[in-house]
């Protein structure tokens, strides 16, 4: 039976702990903390589709793989500068309400050791709890927004390094902290805090 490294977490302000499963040959987990920004439409109580960007930090990383990075940042749906030009990462999409919903997107983790991990993911939420499932992918294509004449129309952000390689699984147990008053508006949420644990590991 194939199994990815597992994450055990207590979220929403409680103490958390994480470890890769002993059955997996390699894996690790980090504390993730950040903010999702919704534009132009955020989740509300009507269940309309929405889009968002995310940025956060990865800290307190634990791993059973020698040389694994111990900290970094993570983002999705952001604009990045490459070669003096500005490029747009794919914007994550979702549907549902403040109480429950699903999303999908591609995130980019930039580790303190200079390596990068690109993850295609999906999430399901129920109340404040968010479950994330994903897979490390070779790369993601970003699209030109503005830049000098002759800038390439697209660029590629690739997964680098050997610790978290394409094909490995990602799992997350996260807490979602919306402003409930915004859920009652047609515009919906403008932003929400995200906090919990994200893990990446090989399968066995």
PAZAPA-4460 file (N, C-alpha, C; in steps of 0.05 Angstrom, whole numbers, plus 32768, in hexadecimal, padded with zeros to 4 digits):
% residues 204
    n_x    n_y    n_z   ca_x   ca_y   ca_z    c_x    c_y    c_z   seq   type   mol
   8011   7FE8   8000   8000   8000   8000   8012   8019   8000     1      X     A
   800C   802C   7FEE   801B   8045   7FED   8012   8057   8003     2      X     A
   8026   8064   8010   8020   8075   8027   8033   808C   8027     3      X     A
   8029   80A4   802B   803B   80BC   802D   8041   80C2   804A     4      X     A
   8055   80D3   804E   805B   80DB   806A   8042   80E9   8075     5      X     A
   803D   80E3   808E   8024   80ED   809B   802A   8104   80AD     6      X     A
   8016   8114   80B2   8019   812B   80C4   8003   812A   80D9     7      X     A
   800A   812C   80F2   7FF7   812D   8108   7FF7   814A   8112     8      X     A
   7FE0   8156   8114   7FDF   8172   811B   7FC6   8179   812B     9      X     A
   7FC9   818B   813E   7FB3   8198   814B   7FB4   81B6   8144    10      X     A
   7FA0   81C0   8136   7FA1   81DB   812C   7F8E   81ED   813B    11      X     A
   7F89   8205   8130   7F77   8219   813C   7F80   8221   8158    12      X     A
   7F9A   8228   815A   7FA5   8233   8173   7FAF   821E   8186    13      X     A
   7FAE   8204   817F   7FB7   81EF   8191   7FD4   81E8   818A    14      X     A
   7FE1   81D8   819B   7FFC   81D0   8196   7FFC   81BB   8180    15      X     A
   8011   81BC   816E   8012   81A8   8158   802C   8199   815A    16      X     A
   802C   8181   814D   8044   8171   814A   8042   8163   8130    17      X     A
   8059   815D   8124   805A   8150   810A   8071   813D   8107    18      X     A
   806D   8128   80F8   8083   8115   80F3   807D   8106   80DA    19      X     A
   8093   80FF   80CA   808E   80ED   80B3   8089   80D1   80BD    20      X     A
   8078   80C2   80AF   8072   80A7   80B6   808B   8095   80B4    21      X     A
   808D   8082   80C7   80A5   8071   80C7   80A5   805F   80AE    22      X     A
   808E   805A   80A2   808D   8049   808A   8098   8057   8071    23      X     A
   809A   8072   8072   80A4   8081   805B   80C2   8083   805C    24      X     A
   80D0   807F   8046   80ED   8081   8046   80F7   809D   804A    25      X     A
   80E7   80B2   8046   80F0   80CD   804B   80D8   80E0   804C    26      X     A
   80DA   80F4   805D   80C5   8107   805F   80CA   811C   8074    27      X     A
   80BA   8131   8074   80BE   8147   8087   80A5   8157   8089    28      X     A
   80A4   8169   809D   808C   8179   80A2   8095   8194   80AD    29      X     A
   8086   81A9   80A7   808C   81C4   80B0   8073   81D1   80BB    30      X     A
   8076   81E4   80CD   8061   81F6   80D5   805C   820A   80BF    31      X     A
   8044   820D   80B5   803D   8220   80A1   802B   8235   80AD    32      X     A
   8032   824F   80A8   8022   8265   80B2   8021   827A   809C    33      X     A
   8009   8284   8095   8008   8298   8080   7FEC   82A3   807D    34      X     A
   7FE8   82B0   8066   7FCE   82BE   8061   7FC5   82B9   8045    35      X     A
   7FAC   82B1   8042   7F9F   82AF   8027   7F90   82C9   8022    36      X     A
   7F95   82D5   800A   7F87   82EE   8002   7F75   82E7   7FEA    37      X     A
   7F5B   82EE   7FED   7F47   82E7   7FD9   7F41   82FF   7FC7    38      X     A
   7F42   82FA   7FAC   7F3C   830F   7F99   7F35   8303   7F7E    39      X     A
   7F21   830E   7F70   7F10   8324   7F79   7EF9   831B   7F8B    40      X     A
   7EF5   8301   7F8D   7EDE   82F6   7F9C   7EE9   82E2   7FB1    41      X     A
   7EE0   82E4   7FCA   7EE8   82D1   7FDE   7ED1   82C0   7FE6    42      X     A
   7ED6   82AA   7FF5   7EC0   8299   7FFF   7EAC   82A9   800F    43      X     A
   7E93   82A4   800C   7E7E   82AF   801C   7E6A   8299   8024    44      X     A
   7E52   82A0   802B   7E3F   828B   8033   7E2D   8282   801C    45      X     A
   7E33   828D   8003   7E23   8286   7FEC   7E30   8270   7FDB    46      X     A
   7E49   8269   7FE0   7E56   8254   7FD2   7E5F   825B   7FB6    47      X     A
   7E67   8274   7FB1   7E70   827D   7F97   7E8D   8275   7F93    48      X     A
   7E95   8271   7F79   7EB2   826B   7F74   7EC3   8283   7F7D    49      X     A
   7EDC   827D   7F84   7EEF   8292   7F8D   7F0B   828B   7F84    50      X     A
   7F1D   829F   7F86   7F39   829B   7F80   7F49   82A9   7F96    51      X     A
   7F62   82A1   7F99   7F72   82AC   7FAF   7F90   82A9   7FA9    52      X     A
   7FA0   82B8   7FB9   7FBC   82B4   7FBA   7FC4   82AE   7FD7    53      X     A
   7FDC   82A3   7FDA   7FE4   829B   7FF5   8002   82A0   7FF8    54      X     A
   800A   82A9   800F   8027   82AB   8016   802A   82A5   8034    55      X     A
   8040   8297   803A   8045   8290   8056   8061   8287   805B    56      X     A
   8066   827E   8073   8080   8274   807B   807F   8257   8082    57      X     A
   8095   8249   807F   8099   822E   8087   80AF   822D   809C    58      X     A
   80A9   8224   80B4   80BC   8225   80CA   80BA   820C   80DB    59      X     A
   80CE   8209   80ED   80CF   81F2   8100   80CD   81D8   80F1    60      X     A
   80DA   81D6   80DA   80D9   81BE   80C9   80E7   81A7   80D6    61      X     A
   80DB   818F   80D5   80E7   8176   80DF   80E8   8162   80C9    62      X     A
   80FD   8153   80C7   80FF   813F   80B1   8111   8128   80B9    63      X     A
   810D   8111   80AD   811F   80FB   80B1   8132   80F7   809A    64      X     A
   8134   810C   8089   8146   810C   8072   815D   811F   8077    65      X     A
   8175   8115   8075   818D   8126   8079   818E   813D   8065    66      X     A
   8193   8154   806F   8196   816B   805D   817C   8178   8055    67      X     A
   8165   8170   8060   814C   817C   805A   814B   8199   8064    68      X     A
   813E   81AB   8055   813D   81C7   805D   812D   81CA   8077    69      X     A
   8134   81DE   8087   8127   81E2   80A1   8113   81F9   80A1    70      X     A
   8113   8209   808C   8101   8220   808C   80FE   822A   806F    71      X     A
   80EA   823B   806A   80E7   8246   8050   80CD   8257   804F    72      X     A
   80C5   825D   8036   80AC   826B   8032   809B   825B   801E    73      X     A
   8082   8261   801C   8070   8254   8009   805C   8268   7FFE    74      X     A
   8055   8265   7FE5   8043   8277   7FD8   8033   8269   7FC3    75      X     A
   801C   8275   7FBC   800C   826B   7FA6   7FFC   8283   7F9A    76      X     A
   7FFB   8285   7F80   7FEC   829A   7F73   7FF8   82B6   7F75    77      X     A
   8012   82B8   7F7B   801F   82D2   7F7E   802C   82DA   7F64    78      X     A
   8034   82F4   7F63   8044   82FE   7F4D   8062   82FD   7F56    79      X     A
   8073   82F4   7F44   808F   82F0   7F4A   809F   82FF   7F35    80      X     A
   80B7   8307   7F3C   80C9   8315   7F29   80DF   8301   7F20    81      X     A
   80E1   82FE   7F06   80F5   82ED   7EF9   8102   82FC   7EE3    82      X     A
   811D   82FF   7EE4   812B   830D   7ECF   8122   8329   7ECA    83      X     A
   811A   8337   7EDF   8111   8353   7EDC   80F4   8356   7ED3    84      X     A
   80E6   8341   7ECF   80C9   8342   7EC6   80B8   8336   7EDC    85      X     A
   809E   833D   7EDC   808B   8334   7EF0   807A   831E   7EE3    86      X     A
   8078   8307   7EF1   8068   82F0   7EE7   8053   82E8   7EFC    87      X     A
   803D   82DE   7EF2   8027   82D6   7F03   8027   82B7   7F06    88      X     A
   8028   82AE   7F1F   8024   8292   7F24   8007   828A   7F1F    89      X     A
   8001   8271   7F1A   7FE5   8268   7F17   7FD5   8270   7F30    90      X     A
   7FBD   827A   7F2C   7FAD   8283   7F43   7F9B   826C   7F4D    91      X     A
   7F9D   8264   7F66   7F8D   824F   7F70   7F6F   8256   7F6F    92      X     A
   7F5F   8242   7F6A   7F42   8245   7F67   7F33   8234   7F7C    93      X     A
   7F1B   823D   7F84   7F0C   822E   7F97   7EEE   8232   7F94    94      X     A
   7EDF   8222   7FA2   7EC2   8225   7FA3   7EB9   821C   7FBE    95      X     A
   7EA2   8226   7FC7   7E97   821F   7FE1   7E90   8237   7FF2    96      X     A
   7E8D   8233   800B   7E86   8248   801E   7E9B   824C   8033    97      X     A
   7E96   825E   8046   7EA9   8261   805C   7EA9   8248   806E    98      X     A
   7E93   8239   806D   7E90   8221   807E   7E9E   8208   8072    99      X     A
   7E9E   8206   8057   7EAA   81EF   804A   7EAF   81F6   802D   100      X     A
   7EC4   81E9   8022   7ECA   81EF   8006   7EE2   81DF   7FFD   101      X     A
   7EE9   81E2   7FE3   7F00   81D5   7FD7   7F10   81E9   7FC7   102      X     A
   7F2A   81E5   7FC5   7F3B   81F6   7FB4   7F50   81E5   7FA7   103      X     A
   7F5D   81F0   7F93   7F73   81E2   7F86   7F87   81F8   7F7C   104      X     A
   7FA0   81F1   7F7B   7FB4   8204   7F72   7FD0   81F8   7F71   105      X     A
   7FE3   8209   7F6D   8000   8201   7F6D   800F   8214   7F7F   106      X     A
   801E   8209   7F91   802D   8219   7FA4   804B   8216   7F9E   107      X     A
   805A   822A   7FA6   8077   822A   7FA3   8084   822E   7FBE   108      X     A
   8093   821B   7FC8   80A2   821D   7FE1   80BF   8225   7FDA   109      X     A
   80C9   823A   7FE6   80E4   8243   7FE1   80F3   823F   7FFC   110      X     A
   8105   822C   7FFC   8112   8224   8015   812A   8235   801A   111      X     A
   8132   8235   8034   8149   8245   803D   8163   823C   8031   112      X     A
   8164   8223   8028   817D   8219   801C   817F   821F   7FFE   113      X     A
   816C   822E   7FF4   816D   8236   7FD8   815E   8224   7FC5   114      X     A
   8153   820D   7FCE   8144   81FC   7FBD   8126   8204   7FBC   115      X     A
   8118   81F9   7FA9   80FC   8200   7FA4   80EC   81E6   7FA1   116      X     A
   80D4   81E6   7FAC   80C1   81CF   7FA9   80A7   81DA   7F9F   117      X     A
   809E   81CF   7F88   8084   81D7   7F7D   8070   81C0   7F82   118      X     A
   8059   81C7   7F8D   8045   81B4   7F95   802A   81BA   7F88   119      X     A
   801E   81A8   7F7A   8002   81AA   7F71   7FF1   819F   7F87   120      X     A
   7FDC   81AD   7F8F   7FCD   81A5   7FA7   7FAF   81AA   7FA4   121      X     A
   7FA0   819D   7FB5   7F84   81A2   7FB8   7F7D   81A3   7FD6   122      X     A
   7F69   81B2   7FDD   7F61   81B3   7FF9   7F43   81AF   7FFC   123      X     A
   7F3B   81A4   8013   7F1F   81A3   801B   7F1E   81AF   8037   124      X     A
   7F08   81BE   803C   7F06   81CB   8056   7EEB   81C5   8062   125      X     A
   7EEA   81C3   807D   7ED2   81C0   808C   7ED5   81D1   80A5   126      X     A
   7EC6   81E7   80A6   7ECA   81F9   80BC   7EE6   8205   80BB   127      X     A
   7EF5   8206   80D2   7F0F   8211   80D2   7F25   81FD   80C9   128      X     A
   7F1E   81E4   80C4   7F32   81D0   80BE   7F35   81CD   80A0   129      X     A
   7F4E   81CD   8096   7F54   81CA   807A   7F67   81B2   8076   130      X     A
   7F5F   81A0   8064   7F70   8189   805E   7F7C   818E   8042   131      X     A
   7F97   818D   8040   7FA5   8191   8027   7FB1   8177   801E   132      X     A
   7FAE   8170   8004   7FBB   8159   7FF8   7FC9   8163   7FDE   133      X     A
   7FE2   815B   7FDA   7FF0   8164   7FC2   8006   8152   7FBA   134      X     A
   8013   8159   7FA4   802A   814A   7F99   803F   815E   7F8F   135      X     A
   8058   8158   7F95   806E   8168   7F8B   806F   8164   7F6C   136      X     A
   806F   817A   7F5E   8070   8179   7F40   808A   8185   7F36   137      X     A
   8092   817E   7F1D   80AC   8188   7F13   80AD   81A6   7F11   138      X     A
   8098   81B4   7F0A   8099   81D0   7F05   807D   81DC   7F03   139      X     A
   807C   81F7   7F02   8064   8206   7EFD   806B   821C   7EE9   140      X     A
   8059   8223   7ED7   805D   8238   7EC4   8050   8252   7ECD   141      X     A
   805F   8268   7ECC   8054   8282   7ED4   8052   8293   7EBB   142      X     A
   8040   82A6   7EBB   8039   82B6   7EA3   8041   82D3   7EA7   143      X     A
   804C   82DF   7E92   8055   82FA   7E92   803F   830E   7E98   144      X     A
   8044   8320   7EAB   8031   8336   7EB1   803C   8350   7EA6   145      X     A
   8055   8356   7EAB   8062   836D   7EA1   8080   836A   7EA2   146      X     A
   808F   8378   7E91   80AB   8376   7E91   80B8   8384   7E79   147      X     A
   80D2   8383   7E77   80E0   838F   7E60   80D8   8382   7E46   148      X     A
   80DA   8391   7E30   80D4   8387   7E16   80E6   836E   7E11   149      X     A
   80D9   8359   7E07   80E7   8340   7E01   80E7   832D   7E18   150      X     A
   80D9   8333   7E2E   80D7   8320   7E44   80C7   8308   7E3A   151      X     A
   80D0   82F0   7E42   80C1   82D8   7E3A   80A4   82D8   7E44   152      X     A
   8091   82CF   7E34   8075   82CF   7E3D   8070   82BD   7E55   153      X     A
   8080   82A9   7E58   807D   8297   7E6F   8099   8290   7E7A   154      X     A
   8099   8288   7E93   80B2   827E   7EA0   80AA   8265   7EAF   155      X     A
   80BE   8255   7EB7   80B9   823D   7EC6   80C6   823E   7EE1   156      X     A
   80B7   8238   7EF6   80C3   8234   7F11   80C4   8216   7F16   157      X     A
   80DC   820C   7F1B   80E0   81EF   7F1D   80E6   81E6   7F39   158      X     A
   80DE   81CE   7F3F   80E6   81C1   7F58   8104   81BA   7F56   159      X     A
   8113   81C2   7F6A   8130   81BC   7F6A   8138   81AD   7F83   160      X     A
   8150   81A3   7F83   8159   8194   7F9A   814F   8177   7F99   161      X     A
   815A   8167   7FAA   8154   814A   7FAA   8144   8140   7FC2   162      X     A
   8140   8151   7FD6   8132   8149   7FEE   8114   8145   7FE9   163      X     A
   8107   8159   7FDD   80EB   8157   7FD7   80E8   8157   7FB8   164      X     A
   80E7   813F   7FAD   80E8   813C   7F90   80CC   8139   7F85   165      X     A
   80C8   813F   7F6B   80AE   813A   7F5E   80A4   811E   7F62   166      X     A
   808A   811C   7F68   807D   8103   7F6D   8078   80FE   7F8A   167      X     A
   8087   810C   7F9C   8082   8108   7FB9   8067   8115   7FC0   168      X     A
   805C   810B   7FD6   8041   8114   7FDF   8044   812B   7FF3   169      X     A
   8030   813D   7FF2   802E   8152   8006   8013   814F   8015   170      X     A
   8014   8154   802F   7FFC   8154   803F   7FFC   816B   8052   171      X     A
   7FE5   8176   8058   7FE3   818C   806A   7FCB   818B   807C   172      X     A
   7FCE   8192   8095   7FB7   8195   80A7   7FB8   81B1   80B1   173      X     A
   7FA6   81C2   80A8   7FA8   81DF   80AC   7F8F   81EA   80B9   174      X     A
   7F92   8200   80C7   7F7C   820F   80D2   7F76   8228   80C2   175      X     A
   7F5D   822E   80BD   7F54   8244   80AD   7F46   8259   80BF   176      X     A
   7F4F   8272   80BE   7F45   8286   80D1   7F38   829D   80C2   177      X     A
   7F1F   829B   80B9   7F12   82B1   80AB   7F05   82C5   80BE   178      X     A
   7EFF   82DC   80B4   7EEE   82EF   80C3   7ED1   82E8   80BD   179      X     A
   7EC2   82DE   80D0   7EA7   82D5   80CA   7E94   82EA   80C1   180      X     A
   7E9A   8303   80C7   7E88   8319   80BE   7E8A   831C   80A0   181      X     A
   7EA1   8316   8094   7EA4   8319   8077   7E95   8303   8068   182      X     A
   7E90   82ED   8075   7E82   82D7   8068   7E66   82DE   8061   183      X     A
   7E5A   82F2   806E   7E3F   82FA   8069   7E3C   830E   8053   184      X     A
   7E52   8316   8047   7E52   832B   8032   7E53   831D   8016   185      X     A
   7E49   832C   8002   7E4B   8321   7FE7   7E68   831E   7FDD   186      X     A
   7E79   8330   7FE6   7E95   832F   7FDF   7EA3   8317   7FEB   187      X     A
   7E9B   8310   8003   7EA7   82F9   8011   7EC1   8301   801F   188      X     A
   7ED0   82ED   8026   7EE9   82F2   8034   7EFD   8302   8023   189      X     A
   7F0C   8314   8030   7F22   8321   8023   7F3C   8313   8029   190      X     A
   7F3F   8308   8041   7F56   82F8   8048   7F51   82E7   8060   191      X     A
   7F62   82D3   8064   7F60   82C2   807B   7F7B   82B6   8083   192      X     A
   7F7F   82B3   809C   7F98   82A6   80A5   7F98   8288   80A2   193      X     A
   7FAF   827D   809C   7FB2   8260   8099   7FC9   8257   80AB   194      X     A
   7FC4   8242   80BC   7FD9   8239   80CE   7FD7   821B   80D2   195      X     A
   7FED   820D   80D3   7FED   81F1   80D8   8007   81E4   80D0   196      X     A
   8005   81CB   80C6   801D   81BC   80BF   801A   81B1   80A3   197      X     A
   8030   81B3   8093   8031   81A8   8079   8048   8194   8077   198      X     A
   8044   817D   806B   8058   8169   8069   805D   815F   804D   199      X     A
   8075   8157   8047   807C   814C   802C   808C   8133   8031   200      X     A
   8086   811D   8023   8095   8105   8027   8093   80F2   8010   201      X     A
   80A5   80DF   800E   80A4   80CA   7FFA   8090   80B5   8002   202      X     A
   8087   80A6   7FEE   8073   8091   7FF2   8081   8076   7FF2   203      X     A
   8073   8062   8000   807F   8047   8000   8068   8033   7FFD   204      X     A
***
